Amino acid sequence: MRSLPIVILMLTCTLSYAQMPTLKINGEKDNPVILEQVDITVAITGNIAATTMQLSFKNNGSRVLEGELTFPMPEGVTVSRYALDINGNMREAVPVSKARATEVFESIQHRNIDPGILEKVEGNNFRTRIFPLPVGGIRTIIIGYEEELQINKDHALQYYLPFNYAQAIPKFSLKTSIWGTNEKPVLLEQPDGSFNFSGYENIFTATMEKQNYRPVKPLLINLPKKLNTHENIIQPNTDGSAYFLINDFPATESRPRQWGNTIGLLWDVSLSGSKRDHQKEIELLDQLIGQKNNLTIALGLLNNTLSYGGTYKITNGDWSALRKKLEQLIYDGATDYSVLKLPVFVDKVLFSALDEILFSLMA
């Protein structure tokens, strides 16, 4: 087998939940390639989960084949690893930009070498080509991704991994390790009754190994967190330094927002403010005004100084005068937050400032 370079495109992708990877064999009506072995490891440290899947495919056909593996990804993850076996050894990919990957890909093809490349295609699918698949031989691929777990309504971090394989897998293994937690993980769903967590100090692990097994039930884990607490995780480095991760779980209160009759609107008119999406800001402001219909808005203009932009009385949701004023603003200077003096006569203040944030509500 020829040695080949491997390139990976590092992209963030979104999907409601990951589906099963599928292997399409070019030029074959009946797929003679089977998924021979699946080894999955899940490592959760704090609120970061790293999932690694090692898939081995065996060609039971009578000729050398070429496969195209499509691998959908779950919501909010980042692909962090891609490897392909070359001459019996796993060859790790190199993360590069899309432009550089295209350049390397074309250069490799000109030398008549088959490149290994993981690329994002339509939707949130990732695709890689596996060639050659030798007669009676096995090819192995590793794909890993990382995600930030979110707190749910039960005050728990939640991890989800779907299983719905079409056929039984000759060799299947699943190992999950959870680090730096004081509460035992709760298995809401699991692929097999033998999969249970055992713990030592603040580390919990669960392992299962099966033969000729078809996993169909998902893995769903709740990691309970006590409110008004925090978790510290420290990992020593080889040079004597250390990495640390701190997660805080404050108790939060949710209540309906009550709009007053007089609102202050602070509008960032610095030069960098000209790069914001003002149309989206106008649309959002229109929705907020529509909730109240009758109110008064005092406009403040912020850059190096804080200046008065006028007071606008809005009746029956008509705020055309204020809209015209906002659309005609001139953006110049820097932003100096030290000049902010919130007016005492307003009930609420809307603040339009950052490129990524349309409005930040200030009580």
C-alpha positions in Angstrom: 0.0 0.0 0.0 1.4 3.4 -0.9 2.1 5.9 1.8 -0.1 9.0 1.6 -0.4 12.3 3.3 -3.5 13.2 5.3 -5.1 16.6 5.6 -7.9 17.7 7.9 -10.3 20.7 7.5 -11.0 22.1 11.0 -14.6 23.3 11.0 -17.3 23.9 13.5 -20.6 22.3 12.6 -24.1 22.0 13.9 -26.8 19.4 13.8 -29.7 18.5 16.2 -28.2 15.1 16.9 -25.5 13.1 15.2 -26.7 10.2 12.9 -24.8 7.1 12.1 -21.8 7.2 9.8 -22.4 5.6 6.4 -20.0 4.0 3.9 -20.8 4.1 0.2 -18.9 1.8 -2.1 -18.3 3.2 -5.6 -19.4 0.9 -8.4 -21.0 -1.8 -6.2 -24.8 -2.4 -6.0 -24.5 -4.7 -3.0 -22.0 -3.4 -0.5 -19.6 -6.2 0.4 -17.8 -4.1 3.0 -18.8 -4.6 6.7 -18.2 -2.5 9.8 -15.9 -5.0 11.5 -15.1 -3.1 14.7 -16.2 0.0 16.6 -14.2 1.4 19.5 -15.6 4.5 21.2 -14.0 6.5 24.0 -15.7 9.4 25.7 -13.7 11.7 28.1 -15.5 14.4 30.0 -13.4 16.9 31.9 -15.5 19.6 33.6 -17.9 20.8 31.0 -15.8 19.7 28.0 -16.6 16.3 26.3 -14.2 14.7 23.9 -15.6 11.8 21.8 -13.3 9.6 19.7 -14.6 6.9 17.3 -12.4 4.3 15.7 -14.1 2.4 12.9 -12.6 -0.6 11.1 -14.1 -1.7 7.7 -13.5 -5.2 6.1 -13.8 -5.9 2.4 -15.5 -9.2 1.9 -15.7 -8.7 -1.8 -13.6 -10.2 -4.7 -11.9 -7.0 -5.8 -10.2 -3.9 -4.5 -12.8 -1.3 -3.6 -13.0 2.5 -3.0 -15.3 3.8 -0.2 -16.7 7.2 0.7 -17.5 7.6 4.4 -20.0 10.2 5.4 -19.9 11.2 9.1 -22.6 13.6 10.4 -21.8 15.5 13.6 -23.9 16.6 16.6 -24.8 20.2 17.5 -22.1 22.6 18.6 -19.0 20.4 18.2 -15.6 21.0 16.8 -13.7 18.2 14.9 -10.4 17.7 16.7 -9.0 14.5 15.3 -8.8 12.5 12.0 -6.5 9.6 11.3 -6.3 6.8 8.7 -4.3 3.6 8.8 -1.3 3.6 6.4 0.7 0.5 6.0 -0.7 -0.9 9.2 0.0 2.3 11.3 -2.4 5.1 12.1 -1.4 8.3 10.4 -2.7 11.5 12.1 -4.0 14.3 10.1 -2.6 17.9 10.0 -5.1 20.7 10.5 -5.0 23.3 7.8 -7.2 26.0 6.2 -9.5 25.1 3.3 -7.4 27.0 0.8 -4.2 25.2 2.0 -6.0 21.8 1.9 -7.1 22.4 -1.7 -3.5 23.3 -2.7 -2.0 20.1 -1.0 -4.8 17.9 -2.4 -4.1 19.0 -6.0 -0.3 18.7 -5.5 -0.7 15.1 -4.2 -3.0 14.1 -7.0 -0.5 15.3 -9.6 2.0 12.9 -8.1 -0.5 10.0 -8.6 -0.8 9.5 -4.8 -4.1 9.0 -3.1 -4.6 11.7 -0.4 -6.6 11.2 2.7 -8.7 14.3 3.4 -11.6 15.0 5.7 -13.9 17.7 4.3 -17.2 19.3 5.3 -19.9 18.9 2.6 -23.6 19.7 2.4 -25.4 20.3 5.6 -23.3 19.3 8.6 -21.8 16.2 7.2 -18.1 15.4 7.0 -16.8 13.1 4.3 -13.6 11.2 3.6 -12.4 8.8 0.9 -11.1 5.4 1.9 -8.9 3.8 -0.8 -7.8 1.1 -1.3 -10.0 -1.4 0.5 -8.0 -4.6 -0.3 -9.7 -7.9 -0.8 -10.1 -9.5 2.7 -8.3 -6.5 4.2 -9.3 -4.1 6.9 -9.0 -0.3 6.9 -9.4 1.8 10.0 -10.3 5.4 10.5 -10.4 7.6 13.6 -12.6 10.7 14.0 -12.7 12.7 17.2 -14.7 15.8 18.2 -15.1 18.0 21.2 -18.1 19.9 22.6 -19.1 22.1 25.5 -21.8 20.6 27.6 -24.7 22.8 28.7 -26.6 22.9 32.0 -30.2 21.6 31.5 -33.4 22.3 33.6 -32.4 19.6 36.1 -29.2 21.6 36.9 -27.0 19.0 35.2 -24.6 18.9 32.4 -25.8 16.5 29.7 -24.0 14.3 27.2 -25.7 12.5 24.3 -24.4 9.9 21.9 -26.8 8.1 19.6 -26.6 4.5 18.5 -28.7 3.1 15.7 -26.5 0.7 13.7 -28.3 -1.2 10.9 -26.4 -4.5 11.5 -24.6 -6.3 14.3 -20.9 -5.4 14.8 -18.5 -8.2 15.3 -16.5 -6.2 17.9 -17.9 -3.3 19.8 -16.5 -1.4 22.8 -17.5 1.8 24.6 -15.5 3.5 27.4 -16.6 6.6 29.2 -14.4 8.5 31.7 -15.6 11.5 33.7 -13.0 13.6 35.6 -13.3 16.2 38.3 -16.8 15.7 39.5 -18.1 15.2 43.0 -21.5 13.8 42.0 -22.0 10.3 40.5 -23.2 10.5 36.8 -26.8 9.5 36.2 -27.4 7.2 33.2 -30.8 8.3 31.7 -30.3 6.0 28.7 -27.7 3.4 27.8 -27.0 0.9 25.1 -26.7 -2.1 27.4 -27.6 -3.0 31.0 -24.0 -3.9 31.9 -22.9 -0.3 31.3 -22.6 1.3 34.7 -20.4 3.9 36.4 -17.9 3.1 39.2 -16.0 5.9 40.9 -12.8 6.6 42.8 -12.4 10.0 44.4 -13.6 12.4 41.7 -13.2 10.1 38.7 -16.0 7.9 37.3 -15.6 5.3 34.5 -17.9 2.9 32.7 -16.9 0.2 30.1 -18.6 -2.3 27.9 -17.2 -4.8 25.3 -19.5 -6.9 23.1 -19.2 -9.3 20.2 -21.7 -9.6 17.4 -23.6 -6.7 19.0 -26.0 -4.2 17.4 -26.2 -1.1 19.6 -29.5 0.8 19.0 -30.2 2.6 22.3 -28.4 5.9 22.9 -26.0 6.9 25.6 -27.5 9.8 27.6 -25.7 11.0 30.8 -26.7 13.6 33.3 -23.8 15.1 35.4 -25.6 16.7 38.4 -24.2 20.0 39.6 -25.0 21.7 42.9 -25.9 25.3 42.6 -23.7 28.0 44.1 -20.7 25.7 43.9 -17.6 25.5 41.6 -15.3 22.7 40.4 -11.5 23.0 40.0 -9.5 20.7 37.8 -5.7 21.0 37.6 -3.6 19.0 35.2 0.2 19.1 35.6 2.3 19.7 32.5 5.7 18.0 31.7 7.6 21.3 32.1 6.4 21.8 35.7 3.6 24.2 34.8 -0.1 23.2 35.0 -3.4 23.6 33.2 -6.5 24.4 35.1 -10.2 24.5 34.5 -12.8 26.2 36.7 -16.6 25.7 36.3 -19.0 27.8 38.4 -22.7 26.9 38.8 -24.4 30.0 40.2 -28.1 29.9 41.2 -30.0 32.1 38.7 -33.4 33.7 38.9 -35.7 34.1 35.9 -38.6 36.6 35.9 -40.7 38.2 33.3 -39.3 41.5 32.1 -41.4 44.5 32.9 -41.0 47.4 30.6 -41.4 50.9 32.0 -43.0 53.9 30.2 -39.6 55.7 29.8 -36.6 54.0 28.3 -33.1 55.2 27.8 -31.4 54.1 24.6 -27.6 54.3 24.5 -26.2 54.0 21.0 -22.5 53.5 20.2 -21.6 55.9 17.5 -17.8 55.2 17.5 -16.1 54.4 14.3 -16.1 50.7 15.0 -19.8 50.9 15.6 -20.3 51.6 11.9 -19.4 47.9 11.2 -22.4 46.6 13.2 -25.5 45.2 11.5 -27.7 48.2 12.1 -30.6 46.6 10.2 -30.8 43.8 12.7 -30.6 46.3 15.5 -33.5 48.3 14.0 -35.5 45.1 13.6 -34.9 44.1 17.2 -35.8 47.6 18.4 -39.0 47.5 16.4 -40.0 44.2 18.2 -39.3 45.7 21.6 -41.3 48.8 20.9 -44.1 46.7 19.5 -44.5 45.1 22.9 -45.2 48.4 24.6 -46.6 50.6 21.8 -46.9 53.7 23.9 -43.7 54.9 25.6 -41.0 57.6 25.6 -37.4 56.9 24.6 -34.4 59.2 25.5 -31.5 58.7 23.1 -27.9 58.9 24.2 -25.0 58.9 21.7 -21.7 57.4 22.9 -18.2 57.6 21.6 -15.5 59.7 23.2 -18.2 61.6 24.8 -21.8 61.1 25.8 -24.2 63.4 24.0 -28.0 63.9 24.1 -29.8 62.7 20.9 -33.3 63.8 21.8 -36.4 62.4 23.5 -39.0 60.7 21.3 -42.6 60.1 22.4 -43.9 56.9 20.7 -47.7 56.5 20.2 -49.3 53.4 18.9 -45.9 51.9 18.0 -45.0 54.7 15.6 -41.3 55.4 16.1 -40.5 56.7 12.6 -38.8 59.8 13.9 -36.4 57.9 16.1 -35.8 55.3 13.3 -34.9 58.2 10.9 -32.5 59.6 13.5 -30.7 56.3 14.0 -30.4 55.7 10.3 -28.7 59.1 9.8 -26.2 58.9 12.6 -22.5 59.6 11.8 -20.0 57.1 13.3 -16.6 58.5 14.4 -14.1 58.4 17.3 -13.5 55.7 19.9 -15.7 54.3 22.7 -15.1 55.7 26.2 -17.3 53.9 28.8 -16.0 56.1 31.6 -18.2 58.9 30.4 -21.4 56.9 30.9 -23.8 58.5 33.2 -27.2 56.7 33.1 -30.1 59.1 33.4 -32.1 58.7 36.6 -35.4 59.4 35.0 -35.6 56.3 32.9 -37.0 52.9 33.9 -34.7 50.8 31.7 -31.7 51.3 29.5 -31.0 49.6 26.2 -27.4 49.6 25.2 -26.3 49.0 21.6 -22.5 48.6 21.4 -20.7 45.4 20.5 -20.4 43.8 17.1 -21.7 40.4 18.3 -24.3 41.7 20.7 -27.3 43.7 19.5 -28.6 44.9 22.8 -27.5 44.3 26.3 -30.3 45.1 28.8 -29.2 47.0 31.9 -31.5 47.3 34.9 
